[in-house]
Amino acid sequence: METTELLAGDEDMLGQIRRQLSRFSKTERKIAEYVLNHAELIPTMTTKELAAKADVSEASVVRFTKSVGIGSFKAFKILLAQELVNQEEYITDFSITQKKDTPYELFQKVVHVNRGAIDLLLASIEKKELEKAVKTLQNARRILFYGVGGSAVAAMDAHFKFTKLGYQVEYHADFHYMLSVIPFLSENDVFVAISMSGETKDVLELARFAKQQGAVLIAITNLNKSPLCKEADIQLATPNVEKDFRVGSITSRMTQLTVIDALYISLVNQMGEGIIDRYQNAREQAVKLRR
């Protein structure tokens, strides 16, 4: 990400934009004023939408983000979203041991953390990449999900949900089991790699192996230049919401599960009422088998 003197120091981005209003061109000032007055809307906007609201061109929006020291509009949205959710209150590191809050106070902080993570996810996910992922999964013959540690929770959830849709789905925590399954993949199959860092060795090795067989690689990973991001055919980028040292994969797990839910619901929507009939049939059988 590019940075300039504008983003130097401890002052937040909105504060620096406000302070620098006088140095902007007429067009840049129109964008800046809209951003300052409607900051909470920006993380979910496209360059086209912001351009229309500020009555400027899309190219002007791109130039504005660079003039304030950000390499892209996408990065600008994420930085802005991070400010809006007030990240300094997050309980994503060992600082929670330094203050003895009540259980309810900690509950409130957890809610705040997860809500903030979802807000950031709106800015990090690319609409075109999400649509491409849904289309790819919709036409898949076979889908493999894999993640380790906290990301394994999202992989297991995906395995359960996509199996209910009638797909041939595989997930197993054992690396060697997955290694034995991948040679049977082809260009009609999809490997979904889930990793917060995008650097987990087991995930990377399986992802690369799946690509060698011709499978499409979808990566659910943080927005960065990680090896997994570079390898992926489709990138579903999650925001960087956790520090290197953390008490648990709280916010990252929440964003991963949300991406899985979005993919699942999108496929349900594409399948229409027919899938609901299948669900109802399964439910009726489950009711009969209750003991």
C-alpha positions as CSV (number, residue, x, y, z in Angstrom):
1,M,0.0,0.0,0.0
2,E,1.4,3.4,-0.9
3,T,1.7,6.1,1.8
4,T,2.7,9.7,1.9
5,E,3.2,12.3,4.5
6,L,-0.5,12.9,4.7
7,L,-0.9,9.6,6.7
8,A,2.2,10.1,8.9
9,G,1.8,10.5,12.6
10,D,-0.9,9.5,15.0
11,E,-3.7,11.6,13.4
12,D,-6.5,9.5,11.9
13,M,-7.2,9.6,8.1
14,L,-10.4,11.7,8.4
15,G,-8.7,14.2,10.6
16,Q,-5.9,14.6,8.1
17,I,-8.3,14.9,5.2
18,R,-10.2,17.6,7.1
19,R,-6.9,19.5,7.9
20,Q,-5.8,19.3,4.3
21,L,-9.0,20.5,2.6
22,S,-7.4,23.8,1.6
23,R,-4.7,22.1,-0.4
24,F,-7.0,20.0,-2.5
25,S,-8.1,20.9,-6.0
26,K,-11.8,21.9,-6.6
27,T,-12.6,18.3,-7.7
28,E,-10.7,16.7,-4.8
29,R,-12.4,19.0,-2.3
30,K,-15.8,17.8,-3.5
31,I,-14.8,14.2,-2.9
32,A,-13.2,15.1,0.5
33,E,-16.3,16.9,1.7
34,Y,-18.6,14.1,0.7
35,V,-16.3,11.6,2.5
36,L,-16.2,13.7,5.6
37,N,-20.0,14.2,5.7
38,H,-20.9,10.6,4.8
39,A,-17.9,8.6,6.1
40,E,-20.1,5.7,7.3
41,L,-21.4,5.1,3.7
42,I,-18.0,4.9,2.0
43,P,-16.9,1.4,2.9
44,T,-19.8,-0.2,1.0
45,M,-19.5,2.1,-2.1
46,T,-17.8,1.5,-5.4
47,T,-15.8,4.2,-7.2
48,K,-18.7,4.7,-9.6
49,E,-21.2,5.3,-6.7
50,L,-18.9,7.8,-4.9
51,A,-18.2,9.6,-8.1
52,A,-21.9,10.0,-8.7
53,K,-22.6,11.2,-5.2
54,A,-19.7,13.7,-5.3
55,D,-20.5,14.7,-8.9
56,V,-17.1,13.9,-10.2
57,S,-15.5,11.3,-12.5
58,E,-14.4,7.8,-11.4
59,A,-10.9,8.7,-12.4
60,S,-11.1,11.7,-10.0
61,V,-12.0,9.3,-7.1
62,V,-9.0,7.1,-7.9
63,R,-6.7,10.1,-8.1
64,F,-8.1,11.4,-4.8
65,T,-7.2,8.2,-2.9
66,K,-3.7,8.4,-4.2
67,S,-3.5,12.1,-3.3
68,V,-4.2,11.2,0.3
69,G,-1.5,8.6,0.3
70,I,-3.5,5.4,-0.4
71,G,-2.6,3.1,-3.3
72,S,-6.2,2.2,-4.2
73,F,-9.8,3.0,-3.5
74,K,-10.3,-0.5,-2.0
75,A,-7.5,0.1,0.5
76,F,-8.9,3.6,1.3
77,K,-12.3,2.0,2.2
78,I,-10.7,-0.5,4.5
79,L,-8.7,2.1,6.4
80,L,-11.7,4.2,6.7
81,A,-13.8,1.3,8.0
82,Q,-11.1,0.5,10.5
83,E,-11.4,4.0,11.9
84,L,-15.1,3.9,12.1
85,V,-15.3,0.8,14.1
86,N,-12.8,2.2,16.6
87,Q,-10.3,-0.7,16.6
88,E,-8.5,0.4,19.7
89,E,-11.4,-1.1,21.7
90,Y,-10.9,-4.6,20.2
91,I,-10.0,-7.4,22.5
92,T,-7.8,-9.1,20.0
93,D,-4.6,-9.3,22.1
94,F,-3.4,-10.2,25.5
95,S,-4.3,-6.7,26.9
96,I,-7.6,-8.2,28.1
97,T,-5.7,-9.8,31.0
98,Q,-4.7,-6.4,32.2
99,K,-8.2,-5.2,33.1
100,K,-10.7,-7.3,35.0
101,D,-14.0,-6.6,33.3
102,T,-17.2,-8.3,34.3
103,P,-18.5,-11.2,32.1
104,Y,-21.2,-8.9,30.7
105,E,-18.7,-6.1,29.9
106,L,-16.6,-8.7,28.0
107,F,-19.7,-9.9,26.3
108,Q,-20.4,-6.4,25.1
109,K,-16.8,-6.1,23.8
110,V,-17.1,-9.4,21.9
111,V,-20.3,-8.2,20.2
112,H,-18.5,-5.0,19.3
113,V,-15.5,-6.9,17.9
114,N,-17.6,-9.1,15.7
115,R,-19.9,-6.3,14.5
116,G,-16.8,-4.3,13.6
117,A,-15.3,-7.2,11.7
118,I,-18.4,-7.6,9.6
119,D,-18.4,-3.9,8.8
120,L,-14.8,-4.2,7.6
121,L,-15.7,-7.3,5.5
122,L,-18.2,-5.2,3.5
123,A,-15.2,-3.1,2.4
124,S,-12.7,-5.9,1.7
125,I,-14.9,-8.3,-0.4
126,E,-14.9,-7.5,-4.1
127,K,-18.3,-7.8,-5.7
128,K,-17.0,-9.4,-8.9
129,E,-14.9,-11.9,-7.1
130,L,-17.9,-13.0,-5.0
131,E,-20.1,-13.4,-8.1
132,K,-17.3,-15.4,-9.8
133,A,-17.0,-17.6,-6.7
134,V,-20.8,-18.3,-6.6
135,K,-20.9,-19.1,-10.4
136,T,-17.9,-21.4,-10.1
137,L,-19.3,-23.3,-7.1
138,Q,-22.7,-23.5,-8.7
139,N,-21.2,-25.5,-11.6
140,A,-18.8,-27.6,-9.6
141,R,-18.7,-31.3,-9.8
142,R,-16.9,-31.7,-6.5
143,I,-15.8,-29.2,-3.8
144,L,-13.0,-29.5,-1.2
145,F,-12.7,-27.2,1.8
146,Y,-9.6,-27.0,3.9
147,G,-8.3,-24.9,6.8
148,V,-6.4,-25.5,9.9
149,G,-6.6,-24.1,13.4
150,G,-9.3,-21.5,13.7
151,S,-9.9,-21.6,10.0
152,A,-10.9,-25.3,10.3
153,V,-14.1,-24.2,12.0
154,A,-15.2,-22.4,8.8
155,A,-14.1,-25.4,6.6
156,M,-16.2,-27.8,8.7
157,D,-19.2,-25.4,8.6
158,A,-18.9,-25.2,4.8
159,H,-18.7,-29.0,4.5
160,F,-22.0,-29.3,6.4
161,K,-23.8,-26.5,4.6
162,F,-22.7,-27.5,1.0
163,T,-23.5,-31.2,1.6
164,K,-27.1,-30.1,2.3
165,L,-27.2,-28.6,-1.1
166,G,-26.5,-31.9,-2.7
167,Y,-22.9,-31.3,-3.7
168,Q,-20.1,-33.9,-3.5
169,V,-18.1,-32.2,-0.7
170,E,-15.0,-33.2,1.1
171,Y,-13.3,-31.9,4.3
172,H,-11.1,-33.6,6.7
173,A,-8.7,-32.2,9.4
174,D,-6.1,-34.8,8.5
175,F,-3.6,-33.4,5.9
176,H,-2.7,-36.8,4.6
177,Y,-6.3,-37.8,4.0
178,M,-6.9,-34.6,1.9
179,L,-3.6,-35.4,0.1
180,S,-5.0,-38.7,-1.0
181,V,-8.3,-37.1,-2.3
182,I,-6.8,-34.3,-4.4
183,P,-5.3,-36.5,-7.2
184,F,-8.9,-37.3,-8.3
185,L,-9.8,-33.6,-8.9
186,S,-10.1,-32.1,-12.3
187,E,-11.0,-28.8,-14.0
188,N,-14.6,-29.3,-13.0
189,D,-13.8,-29.3,-9.3
190,V,-13.1,-26.5,-6.7
191,F,-10.7,-26.3,-3.8
192,V,-11.6,-23.7,-1.2
193,A,-8.6,-22.8,0.9
194,I,-9.3,-21.0,4.1
195,S,-6.4,-19.2,6.0
196,M,-6.3,-16.0,7.9
197,S,-2.6,-15.3,7.2
198,G,-2.5,-17.0,3.7
199,E,0.9,-18.4,4.7
200,T,-0.1,-21.7,6.5
201,K,2.1,-24.3,5.0
202,D,-0.4,-27.2,5.0
203,V,-3.1,-25.1,3.3
204,L,-0.7,-23.8,0.7
205,E,0.7,-27.2,-0.2
206,L,-2.8,-28.7,-0.7
207,A,-4.0,-25.6,-2.6
208,R,-1.0,-25.8,-5.0
209,F,-1.5,-29.6,-5.4
210,A,-5.2,-29.0,-6.2
211,K,-4.3,-26.4,-8.9
212,Q,-1.9,-28.9,-10.5
213,Q,-4.8,-31.2,-11.0
214,G,-6.7,-28.4,-12.8
215,A,-9.1,-27.5,-10.0
216,V,-10.2,-23.9,-9.5
217,L,-8.7,-22.4,-6.3
218,I,-10.8,-20.1,-4.2
219,A,-9.0,-18.5,-1.3
220,I,-10.8,-17.1,1.7
221,T,-7.9,-15.1,3.3
222,N,-6.9,-11.7,4.5
223,L,-6.4,-8.8,2.2
224,N,-2.7,-8.9,1.7
225,K,0.1,-10.1,-0.6
226,S,0.3,-13.5,0.9
227,P,1.3,-16.6,-1.1
228,L,-2.3,-18.0,-1.0
229,C,-3.7,-14.7,-2.3
230,K,-1.2,-14.8,-5.2
231,E,-2.0,-18.5,-6.0
232,A,-5.8,-18.1,-6.0
233,D,-7.9,-18.0,-9.1
234,I,-10.6,-16.3,-7.0
235,Q,-9.9,-14.1,-4.0
236,L,-12.5,-13.6,-1.3
237,A,-10.5,-11.2,0.8
238,T,-11.3,-10.8,4.5
239,P,-10.0,-7.8,6.5
240,N,-7.0,-7.8,8.7
241,V,-8.7,-7.7,12.1
242,E,-6.4,-9.6,14.4
243,K,-2.8,-9.1,15.6
244,D,-0.1,-11.7,15.5
245,F,-0.5,-12.4,19.2
246,R,-4.1,-13.0,20.1
247,V,-6.2,-15.0,22.6
248,G,-8.2,-16.7,20.0
249,S,-9.4,-16.5,16.3
250,I,-12.4,-14.4,17.3
251,T,-12.8,-11.8,14.6
252,S,-11.2,-13.7,11.8
253,R,-13.4,-16.7,12.4
254,M,-16.5,-14.5,12.3
255,T,-15.5,-13.0,8.9
256,Q,-14.7,-16.5,7.4
257,L,-18.1,-17.9,8.6
258,T,-19.8,-14.9,7.1
259,V,-18.2,-15.5,3.7
260,I,-19.2,-19.1,3.8
261,D,-22.8,-18.1,4.8
262,A,-22.9,-15.7,1.9
263,L,-21.8,-18.3,-0.6
264,Y,-24.3,-20.9,0.8
265,I,-27.2,-18.5,0.7
266,S,-26.3,-17.4,-2.8
267,L,-26.5,-21.0,-4.0
268,V,-29.7,-21.6,-2.2
269,N,-31.1,-18.5,-4.0
270,Q,-29.9,-19.8,-7.4
271,M,-31.5,-23.3,-6.8
272,G,-34.9,-21.9,-6.0
273,E,-37.8,-23.6,-4.3
274,G,-36.8,-27.1,-5.3
275,I,-34.0,-27.1,-2.7
276,I,-36.6,-26.1,0.0
277,D,-38.6,-29.2,-0.9
278,R,-35.5,-31.3,-0.3
279,Y,-35.0,-29.6,3.1
280,Q,-38.5,-30.2,4.1
281,N,-38.3,-33.9,3.2
282,A,-35.2,-34.2,5.3
283,R,-36.9,-32.4,8.2
284,E,-40.0,-34.6,8.1
285,Q,-37.7,-37.7,8.3
286,A,-35.8,-36.3,11.2
287,V,-39.1,-35.6,13.1
288,K,-40.2,-39.2,12.5
289,L,-36.9,-40.5,13.9
290,R,-37.0,-38.4,17.1
291,R,-36.7,-40.5,20.2
